[in-house]
Amino acid sequence: MHEIRRPMRPCFTVRIAVASLAIVTMVTVSGCALVSMSDAWSRAKIDLLTFTPDSPDPSWSSDPEWPYLDATDLTAEVCGSEVDCVQAVGNEYLTLLKFGSVGAATDYAEILGTDAVQIDPLVVHFDGTELSTETREGIIYTLSSDNASSPD
């Protein structure tokens, strides 16, 4: 005995396809937004003093071979009425600033131009110091990888 199947109505099939596409799009877009928000949120939680000898992080140690992130607390000198940062550390190579929002960091990085790189709420200001492209990229990579959507 053969079972007779009614063909699906084209209108119903189209609705299912559109609904499926909408769900996939929403999940994809919200997943991207969550990752982006997570990186900015986690970097906003970084205590820049972890890059100083007075670090609250017991695992901190200076590396004489790579001193670029060994810094001194400059918050009192740098953050204030002219620069709306919440924390700043620096050394002879750069100043690393943390802002209260990604928007404030963007505004400040745009003022500095090519001497600055923004990483979410952080801005690396190279202070005009001559560093090789490789060293600059290494600093940016290290900071971009730090505390970004990672449990470790």
Disulfide bonds with the S-S distance in Angstrom:
Cys79-Cys85 1.93
